């Protein structure tokens, strides 16, 4: 065996010993700080509180906060450079996760602390495990999953001819300026899937290379932008404008279609469509531990992560359809709460099952290339007014 291999094992073992020692040395419950930059607490807060209730000897209280995803990496990096990290766990989508991976902000959970977690390759659904490998990189642990999009939600009483192709959609926006809308991809699941789905819809030369392989997509987005008055910084603002009649068509995902109709933000009669040639770009939300968190807290957080991957907690992620379906493991809807089951029956769409069965799935961009795509969109497309 190589000296390098022994050294690596030794370092991993030493890390495990340090965490175990911290756990034994912990004499009083710890206060934890969790920040959500993905709307994930809708899906996980009940499970996290279950953990606290079951582990009062470990956790005294949990403080929750929320922030826009683009703000987190800079804030976290500043805390790490100052040696005062006051964020213990981050709940994030691919945007901040990718920035954190490229900037080295996260603790390497796997393989360094694999003994604290179940074998993800054995418990995750194929789509969730693909996202775990592609994005998590052992630094983020997937906690919620959705086939996602891109799909489009529209007001059927105002859109009489439903677009079938990207050209149809562009023609619609030209004939109806400011009636189509999508949010900044960095901070929006629908925007994220739309941005990465376009190269497949348009037949770009390399859908995996946003710099050299997306010529058709960048040209299309610029043309589309001529008929869009501004780009909201988050999905919620976009959905609200569809609900109040300001917009007629928005980019959406399964969850962002279901949940706002359940909550009454968008009228129940709204419809959805997918363009010819659509490929699914799945979305996933992750749990990440920032570097600088104490070994004692890391020990507790690893236990929390393992707890959140149990079937009882995963069943809670069906929620009100926000990240439909939600679980990263094979948990049937029948194990969800009665409320969640009723919501999916009443507000889900049978067409989703057909699309999930029939449309191809693609691996999203790797973190470094996703960061490049977001940056280019911000510079070339989103430099237009955002609010």
Secondary structure, DSSP 8 states (H G I E B T S, - for coil): --HHHHHHHHHHHHHHHHHHHHHHH--S-EEEEEEESSSTHHHHHHHHHHHHHHTTTTEEEEEEEE--HHHHHHHHHHHHHHT-----EEEE-HHHHHHHHHHT-B---TTTTGGGS--HHHHB-HHHHHHIIIIITTTEEEEEEEEEE-EEEE-TTT--S---SHHHHHHHHHHSTT-EE---GGG-HHHHHHHHHHHHHHT-S-TT-TTTS-HHHHHHHHHHHTT-S-B-SSHHHHHHHHHTTS-SEEEE-HHHHHHHHHHTSS-TT-EEE--TT--EEEEEEEEE-BTT--HHHHHHHHHHHHHHTSHHHHHGGGTTSTTSSB-SB---GGGS-HHHHHHHHHH--HHHHHHHHHS-EE----HHHHHHHHHHHHHHTTTS-B-
